[in-house]
């Protein structure tokens, strides 16, 4: 198992009844493949990703699509502003000044967004 992968996340995915479970696994791999600095774990009772701080969390209440909330850490940071994040592919929906939502509706949508997702993850973690 990769140093980036977490056994609790493996268990979380094995027990998940999410409609897009395979796509969720693929998205997880895309995020981890974006940077060797990214690690995963269970935070807020859900699959989450971190570097020096947590920055992305799967919204497990949503079962018809995949939603990942991108944020600037577990605690509010002074000056954190999603408008500083480059999102040329328009993947993000702004939720607040310090968080956005990335949504995947199906396997085709995920494949179409793969390159942009990896770039977005590399961009996002620069600000965490």
C-alpha positions in Angstrom: 0.0 0.0 0.0 1.3 3.5 -0.9 2.5 5.7 2.0 -0.2 8.1 0.9 -3.1 5.6 1.4 -4.8 5.0 4.7 -6.3 1.7 5.9 -9.3 3.5 7.4 -10.0 5.1 4.0 -9.8 1.6 2.4 -12.3 0.3 4.9 -14.5 3.4 4.4 -14.6 2.7 0.6 -15.1 -1.0 1.1 -18.2 -0.3 3.2 -19.5 2.5 1.1 -22.8 2.1 -0.8 -22.3 5.2 -2.8 -23.9 5.1 -6.3 -20.6 6.1 -7.9 -18.3 4.0 -5.8 -15.8 3.1 -8.6 -15.7 6.8 -9.7 -15.1 7.8 -6.1 -12.1 5.3 -6.1 -10.8 6.9 -9.3 -11.2 10.4 -8.0 -9.3 9.4 -4.9 -6.5 8.1 -7.0 -6.4 11.3 -9.1 -6.2 13.4 -6.0 -3.4 11.3 -4.5 -1.6 11.2 -7.8 -1.6 15.0 -8.0 1.2 15.4 -5.5 3.4 13.1 -3.4 2.7 15.6 -0.5 -1.0 14.6 -0.4 -2.1 12.1 2.2 -5.6 10.8 3.0 -7.5 9.9 6.2 -10.9 9.9 7.8 -11.7 13.4 9.1 -15.2 14.7 9.9 -16.4 11.0 9.5 -15.5 11.1 5.8 -12.7 10.5 3.4 -10.5 13.6 3.5 -7.1 14.7 2.1 -4.3 16.7 3.6 -0.8 18.1 3.1 0.2 20.3 6.0 -3.5 20.7 6.8 -6.8 19.2 5.6 -8.0 20.7 2.3 -10.6 18.3 0.7 -13.4 16.3 2.2 -15.9 14.0 0.5 -19.5 14.8 1.1 -20.8 11.4 2.0 -24.4 12.6 2.5 -24.7 13.0 -1.3 -25.2 9.7 -3.0 -26.3 10.5 -6.5 -23.1 12.3 -7.5 -19.7 12.9 -6.0 -19.1 16.1 -4.1 -15.7 17.1 -2.7 -15.5 20.2 -0.5 -12.2 22.0 -1.0 -11.2 24.3 1.9 -8.1 25.8 3.5 -7.8 23.6 6.6 -9.6 22.5 9.7 -9.6 26.0 11.1 -10.4 29.3 9.4 -7.3 31.0 8.1 -6.9 34.8 7.9 -6.8 35.9 4.3 -8.0 32.5 2.8 -9.9 33.3 -0.3 -11.0 30.9 -3.0 -10.8 33.7 -5.6 -7.0 33.3 -5.4 -7.2 29.7 -6.8 -6.8 29.4 -10.6 -9.7 27.3 -12.0 -9.4 27.7 -15.8 -11.7 24.7 -16.4 -14.5 26.2 -14.2 -14.7 23.0 -12.0 -15.5 24.8 -8.8 -18.7 26.1 -7.3 -17.9 28.8 -4.6 -19.6 28.0 -1.3 -18.0 30.7 0.8 -14.9 32.8 0.8 -12.9 29.8 2.1 -14.5 26.8 0.4 -15.7 25.4 -2.9 -17.4 22.3 -4.2 -16.1 20.0 -6.9 -18.9 17.9 -8.3 -18.7 14.7 -10.5 -21.9 13.4 -12.0 -20.8 10.2 -13.6 -17.9 8.2 -15.0 -17.8 10.2 -18.3 -17.7 13.5 -16.4 -14.8 12.3 -14.3 -12.8 11.2 -17.3 -13.4 14.5 -19.0 -12.2 16.4 -15.9 -9.2 14.3 -15.0 -6.4 16.6 -16.2 -8.1 19.7 -14.8 -8.7 18.0 -11.4 -5.0 17.1 -11.0 -4.0 20.7 -11.9 -6.6 22.1 -9.6 -5.3 19.9 -6.7 -1.7 21.0 -7.3 -2.9 24.6 -7.4 -5.1 24.3 -4.2 -2.4 22.7 -2.0 -0.1 25.7 -2.7 -2.5 27.7 -0.5 -3.0 25.3 2.3 
